[in-house]
Amino acid sequence: MFPAPPALADENGSLISRCLPRNEFAERLQNSFHETSNAHGISVDGTLLEIFVGPEGTFTVAKIMTNGVACIVDFGSDWQTTLHPADGSESSAGTVPETPIDYLPGSLNR
């Protein structure tokens, strides 16, 4: 088992909780680091992994539980997005729901 990453501190030095309701979590990342949701996918355990990326290359990886709570998994800098569709087509992008949490099986937010 890996140790939990340290809590993030915003530009004012205030700690950002490791777990918050997803919408509040996303809002704090936007306000503190200018990070927005960039990618997401369903994990084998049925939770959602979501990656938030800022314009300067900062990123935060969050795990969103089926109850809508998001927790920091990791964070860092120098994020680079590469687009290589797995099926060889020009684009494998699908329809993105209003909020990624809508993908969660059994989500309370449907």
Secondary structure by P-SEA (a helix, b strand, c coil): cccccccccccccccccccccaaaaaaaaaaaccccccccccccccbbbbbbbcccbbbbbbbbccccbbbbcccccbbbbbbbbccccccccccccccccccccccccc
